[in-house]
């Protein structure tokens, strides 16, 4: 699953591997929260550092404007959004990209357990920049 064209490819590859294992075991048909719990267990088993349902700040022009809860924040730098829908939609992708930019994170994984086969997208924030946060 490693692809050097993506930032943090080694870690995102491991997370995708965890998602594949969860989907292989659980299949589709459950609510998102079930897959979230399974992912937490699988990532613990694979020794992946994460925080679950974390409130992270949203920024507008480098100023905090509120918070948003993410399903997982992996290694303090990768946002992981889970879905349990029949199909990923352009709206899901746009929404995740918007969250990625508003949270000023470099990369996100959008993972859908609801389809017959696991669906995932690596999304890159082209506007990502390291900066000092201001309240």
Wavefront OBJ file of the C-alpha trace (Angstrom):
o trace
v 0.000 0.000 0.000
v 2.979 2.341 0.123
v 3.091 4.951 -2.639
v 5.905 7.481 -2.478
v 3.914 10.084 -4.436
v 1.757 10.710 -1.348
v 2.944 12.397 1.860
v 3.160 9.989 4.800
v 2.649 7.062 2.414
v 4.069 4.531 4.854
v 1.508 5.414 7.538
v -1.457 5.849 5.191
v -0.628 2.471 3.672
v -0.785 0.843 7.116
v -4.126 2.531 7.870
v -5.551 1.351 4.535
v -4.306 -2.148 5.367
v -6.201 -1.953 8.673
v -9.337 -0.860 6.831
v -8.980 -3.791 4.426
v -8.734 -6.195 7.352
v -11.818 -4.676 9.022
v -13.809 -4.828 5.777
v -12.685 -8.404 5.090
v -13.813 -9.453 8.567
v -16.985 -7.371 9.003
v -18.077 -6.908 5.367
v -20.500 -4.066 4.610
v -23.875 -3.296 6.203
v -23.073 -1.852 9.628
v -23.305 1.694 10.921
v -20.219 3.898 10.707
v -19.629 3.745 14.474
v -19.144 -0.045 14.314
v -16.410 0.350 11.708
v -14.874 3.149 13.768
v -14.616 0.848 16.795
v -13.171 -1.949 14.656
v -10.631 0.436 13.103
v -9.516 1.557 16.555
v -8.898 -2.063 17.552
v -7.095 -2.899 14.306
v -4.870 0.197 14.452
v -3.968 -0.608 18.067
v -3.041 -4.153 16.993
v -0.849 -2.670 14.236
v 0.786 -0.216 16.660
v -0.474 2.885 14.835
v -0.596 6.055 16.933
v -4.020 7.744 16.758
v -6.648 9.760 18.550
v -10.323 8.939 18.011
v -13.176 11.464 17.677
v -10.782 14.298 18.315
v -11.920 17.917 18.360
v -9.442 19.818 16.231
v -9.381 23.540 15.504
v -10.650 25.075 12.278
v -8.801 28.037 10.829
v -9.639 30.958 8.636
v -6.653 33.025 7.496
v -4.545 31.427 10.222
v -7.047 32.318 12.966
v -9.079 29.846 14.942
v -12.818 29.954 14.104
v -14.029 26.866 15.946
v -13.521 23.143 16.076
v -14.566 20.033 14.215
v -14.516 16.419 15.298
v -12.539 14.002 13.129
v -13.029 10.241 13.218
v -9.283 9.673 13.656
v -6.156 11.779 13.728
v -3.235 9.458 13.000
v 0.320 10.375 13.996
v -0.857 13.951 14.690
v -0.904 14.670 10.946
v -3.319 12.440 9.001
v -7.072 12.931 9.136
v -9.074 9.725 8.664
v -12.759 10.074 7.789
v -14.962 6.986 7.749
v -18.186 6.429 5.835
v -20.654 3.536 5.679
v -22.498 4.437 2.489
v -23.389 2.495 -0.649
v -20.944 4.621 -2.655
v -18.576 7.527 -2.053
v -19.924 10.673 -3.669
v -18.259 13.840 -4.970
v -19.876 15.579 -1.969
v -18.011 13.246 0.443
v -14.738 14.030 -1.317
v -15.373 17.804 -1.386
v -16.399 17.826 2.261
v -13.269 15.928 3.306
v -11.053 18.264 1.253
v -12.753 21.267 2.901
v -12.137 19.806 6.370
v -8.536 19.075 5.412
v -7.952 22.691 4.379
v -9.864 24.212 7.309
v -7.862 22.051 9.726
v -4.622 22.826 7.869
v -3.644 19.164 7.730
v -1.551 17.784 4.889
v -3.355 14.555 4.041
v -6.614 12.726 4.657
v -7.900 9.252 4.077
v -11.565 8.917 3.177
v -12.594 5.304 3.762
v -15.983 3.833 2.915
v -17.030 0.504 4.438
v -20.587 0.577 3.051
v -19.842 -0.690 -0.450
v -19.409 -4.358 -1.342
v -15.677 -3.684 -1.809
v -13.764 -1.283 0.448
v -13.419 2.175 -1.073
v -10.709 4.637 -0.079
v -9.233 7.886 -1.311
v -6.020 9.618 -0.300
v -6.657 13.352 -0.393
v -3.866 15.935 -0.318
v -4.248 19.513 0.896
v -2.459 21.581 -1.743
v -2.899 24.653 0.468
v -1.181 23.038 3.473
v 1.360 25.245 5.174
v 3.187 25.009 8.447
v 2.434 28.076 10.518
v 2.016 29.359 14.029
v -1.607 29.214 15.168
v -3.358 32.293 16.542
v -6.485 32.266 18.719
l 1 2 3 4 5 6 7 8 9 10 11 12 13 14 15 16 17 18 19 20 21 22 23 24 25 26 27 28 29 30 31 32 33 34 35 36 37 38 39 40 41 42 43 44 45 46 47 48 49 50 51 52 53 54 55 56 57 58 59 60 61 62 63 64 65 66 67 68 69 70 71 72 73 74 75 76 77 78 79 80 81 82 83 84 85 86 87 88 89 90 91 92 93 94 95 96 97 98 99 100 101 102 103 104 105 106 107 108 109 110 111 112 113 114 115 116 117 118 119 120 121 122 123 124 125 126 127 128 129 130 131 132 133 134 135
